[in-house]
Amino acid sequence: SRGKTEPNPRFYRTGEKRLKFYQRRVSRKKKGSANRKKAINRLGRQHLKISRQREEHAKRLARCVIRSNDLVAYVRAACRKARFES
């Protein structure tokens, strides 16, 4: 490890204002109306956008780690269990 850290972009926190806006629009519509369905669809798309941003950021970070290193190893720390067995 080179000790490089990546700041957390906090996509949910930055998109929270838009989510509040769309959620308010849903809550103001009459239940069962076509406009409510449209508002729910818009709210869902906003949630989807945020989740995709988070996924893409994780993939970019992983790709960056893989490209900048020759070997990447993942080790599960199962030391506690092994210590009790011996």
Backbone as CSV, one residue per row, in Angstrom:
resi,resn,N_x,N_y,N_z,CA_x,CA_y,CA_z,C_x,C_y,C_z
1,SER,0.833,-1.188,0.000,0.000,0.000,0.000,0.875,1.246,0.000
2,ARG,0.518,2.167,-0.834,1.276,3.419,-0.907,0.679,4.486,0.005
3,GLY,-0.419,4.173,0.632,-1.042,5.113,1.560,-1.888,6.182,0.894
4,LYS,-2.172,6.029,-0.394,-2.981,7.017,-1.108,-4.450,6.819,-0.753
5,THR,-5.109,7.886,-0.396,-6.535,7.803,-0.070,-7.339,8.633,-1.061
6,GLU,-8.530,8.180,-1.311,-9.449,8.866,-2.219,-10.594,9.431,-1.384
7,PRO,-10.894,10.723,-1.527,-12.005,11.274,-0.743,-13.343,10.696,-1.200
8,ASN,-14.243,10.538,-0.248,-15.573,10.012,-0.551,-16.399,11.126,-1.199
9,PRO,-16.883,10.933,-2.439,-17.625,12.002,-3.110,-19.024,12.241,-2.551
10,ARG,-19.563,11.310,-1.774,-20.876,11.457,-1.131,-21.966,11.855,-2.138
11,PHE,-22.192,10.971,-3.081,-23.185,11.240,-4.126,-24.589,11.373,-3.556
12,TYR,-24.896,10.598,-2.522,-26.235,10.684,-1.936,-26.454,12.062,-1.318
13,ARG,-25.452,12.547,-0.589,-25.589,13.854,0.067,-25.731,14.978,-0.950
14,THR,-24.988,14.880,-2.051,-25.083,15.941,-3.054,-26.404,15.865,-3.820
15,GLY,-26.958,14.664,-3.971,-28.219,14.510,-4.695,-29.442,14.605,-3.813
16,GLU,-29.211,14.791,-2.524,-30.315,14.814,-1.563,-31.313,15.935,-1.843
17,LYS,-30.822,17.076,-2.291,-31.689,18.221,-2.566,-32.683,17.879,-3.684
18,ARG,-32.177,17.229,-4.741,-33.051,16.835,-5.848,-34.047,15.763,-5.402
19,LEU,-33.569,14.831,-4.572,-34.461,13.785,-4.067,-35.597,14.388,-3.250
20,LYS,-35.261,15.359,-2.412,-36.289,16.022,-1.600,-37.314,16.704,-2.497
21,PHE,-36.806,17.353,-3.543,-37.669,18.065,-4.479,-38.664,17.107,-5.139
22,TYR,-38.145,15.981,-5.665,-39.015,15.018,-6.343,-39.943,14.308,-5.364
23,GLN,-39.470,14.041,-4.158,-40.310,13.391,-3.150,-41.469,14.305,-2.755
24,ARG,-41.183,15.592,-2.646,-42.228,16.556,-2.315,-43.271,16.603,-3.425
25,ARG,-42.812,16.530,-4.666,-43.747,16.545,-5.795,-44.641,15.314,-5.788
26,VAL,-44.088,14.167,-5.408,-44.889,12.943,-5.324,-45.932,13.091,-4.233
27,SER,-45.514,13.595,-3.072,-46.427,13.670,-1.931,-47.565,14.669,-2.153
28,ARG,-47.375,15.607,-3.068,-48.422,16.602,-3.321,-49.432,16.147,-4.373
29,LYS,-49.149,15.055,-5.042,-50.070,14.556,-6.065,-51.134,13.669,-5.430
30,LYS,-52.274,13.585,-6.106,-53.368,12.748,-5.636,-53.041,11.284,-5.879
31,LYS,-53.341,10.437,-4.897,-53.057,9.006,-5.039,-53.831,8.431,-6.215
32,GLY,-53.136,7.623,-7.021,-53.781,6.961,-8.145,-53.818,7.774,-9.428
33,SER,-53.378,9.023,-9.385,-53.439,9.861,-10.582,-52.267,9.559,-11.516
34,ALA,-52.449,9.921,-12.776,-51.401,9.707,-13.778,-50.197,10.595,-13.482
35,ASN,-50.469,11.799,-12.992,-49.362,12.707,-12.673,-48.535,12.200,-11.498
36,ARG,-49.184,11.505,-10.568,-48.439,10.920,-9.444,-47.512,9.818,-9.951
37,LYS,-48.009,9.015,-10.888,-47.179,7.952,-11.460,-45.962,8.539,-12.165
38,LYS,-46.177,9.646,-12.871,-45.061,10.311,-13.550,-44.048,10.836,-12.536
39,ALA,-44.566,11.422,-11.451,-43.686,11.970,-10.412,-42.892,10.854,-9.729
40,ILE,-43.542,9.710,-9.497,-42.860,8.558,-8.889,-41.765,8.055,-9.825
41,ASN,-42.063,8.053,-11.118,-41.077,7.629,-12.111,-39.854,8.551,-12.084
42,ARG,-40.087,9.852,-12.002,-38.980,10.813,-11.949,-38.143,10.620,-10.685
43,LEU,-38.822,10.390,-9.566,-38.125,10.147,-8.299,-37.274,8.879,-8.393
44,GLY,-37.831,7.843,-8.982,-37.093,6.594,-9.152,-35.872,6.762,-10.029
45,ARG,-36.019,7.562,-11.083,-34.880,7.810,-11.972,-33.769,8.556,-11.249
46,GLN,-34.147,9.465,-10.349,-33.142,10.209,-9.575,-32.390,9.263,-8.638
47,HIS,-33.122,8.351,-7.987,-32.482,7.351,-7.127,-31.530,6.483,-7.951
48,LEU,-31.986,6.103,-9.145,-31.173,5.272,-10.028,-29.896,6.002,-10.442
49,LYS,-30.024,7.291,-10.712,-28.864,8.093,-11.106,-27.812,8.093,-10.002
50,ILE,-28.257,8.280,-8.766,-27.333,8.308,-7.632,-26.660,6.951,-7.455
51,SER,-27.431,5.881,-7.557,-26.841,4.546,-7.384,-25.842,4.248,-8.499
52,ARG,-26.138,4.699,-9.710,-25.209,4.492,-10.823,-23.933,5.306,-10.639
53,GLN,-24.058,6.524,-10.092,-22.874,7.337,-9.818,-21.964,6.625,-8.824
54,ARG,-22.562,6.057,-7.783,-21.783,5.355,-6.762,-21.089,4.131,-7.355
55,GLU,-21.829,3.369,-8.153,-21.254,2.176,-8.794,-20.102,2.549,-9.710
56,GLU,-20.309,3.563,-10.535,-19.287,3.987,-11.493,-18.031,4.466,-10.770
57,HIS,-18.208,5.198,-9.690,-17.055,5.679,-8.922,-16.260,4.505,-8.358
58,ALA,-16.947,3.511,-7.828,-16.272,2.327,-7.284,-15.512,1.592,-8.388
59,LYS,-16.127,1.473,-9.557,-15.465,0.796,-10.677,-14.233,1.565,-11.139
60,ARG,-14.349,2.893,-11.192,-13.204,3.715,-11.602,-12.048,3.573,-10.627
61,LEU,-12.363,3.581,-9.335,-11.321,3.412,-8.320,-10.654,2.052,-8.449
62,ALA,-11.457,1.017,-8.621,-10.912,-0.333,-8.758,-10.014,-0.421,-9.992
63,ARG,-10.459,0.162,-11.090,-9.676,0.157,-12.319,-8.355,0.892,-12.121
64,CYS,-8.396,2.006,-11.405,-7.194,2.793,-11.127,-6.205,1.987,-10.289
65,VAL,-6.702,1.287,-9.277,-5.846,0.464,-8.413,-5.209,-0.657,-9.224
66,ILE,-5.992,-1.293,-10.074,-5.489,-2.407,-10.877,-4.424,-1.942,-11.866
67,ARG,-4.663,-0.811,-12.509,-3.711,-0.320,-13.510,-2.417,0.198,-12.890
68,SER,-2.494,0.730,-11.680,-1.296,1.315,-11.068,-0.443,0.292,-10.322
69,ASN,-0.903,-0.951,-10.205,-0.150,-1.985,-9.502,0.038,-3.206,-10.392
70,ASP,1.174,-3.879,-10.192,1.442,-5.103,-10.950,0.634,-6.274,-10.407
71,LEU,0.527,-6.342,-9.085,-0.165,-7.456,-8.445,-1.083,-6.910,-7.363
72,VAL,-2.322,-7.344,-7.387,-3.284,-6.956,-6.356,-3.765,-8.235,-5.698
73,ALA,-3.575,-8.338,-4.384,-3.966,-9.545,-3.651,-5.005,-9.189,-2.601
74,TYR,-5.970,-10.079,-2.450,-7.006,-9.914,-1.433,-6.853,-11.055,-0.444
75,VAL,-6.579,-10.714,0.804,-6.340,-11.731,1.827,-7.418,-11.617,2.885
76,ARG,-8.095,-12.738,3.149,-9.081,-12.750,4.232,-8.357,-13.001,5.528
77,ALA,-8.609,-12.172,6.496,-7.939,-12.309,7.788,-8.726,-13.282,8.658
78,ALA,-8.397,-14.570,8.546,-9.052,-15.600,9.350,-8.096,-16.077,10.436
79,CYS,-7.304,-15.173,10.964,-6.281,-15.518,11.955,-6.906,-15.968,13.267
80,ARG,-7.986,-15.352,13.658,-8.601,-15.659,14.950,-9.019,-17.129,15.014
81,LYS,-9.664,-17.609,13.958,-10.132,-18.989,13.919,-8.944,-19.961,13.918
82,ALA,-7.925,-19.672,13.144,-6.751,-20.542,13.054,-6.026,-20.611,14.397
83,ARG,-6.011,-19.537,15.131,-5.316,-19.491,16.415,-6.000,-20.404,17.428
84,PHE,-7.322,-20.460,17.406,-8.058,-21.281,18.373,-7.988,-22.766,18.035
85,GLU,-7.805,-23.099,16.767,-7.763,-24.501,16.367,-6.454,-25.179,16.745
86,SER,-5.351,-24.445,16.798,-4.055,-25.070,17.084,-3.740,-25.178,18.550
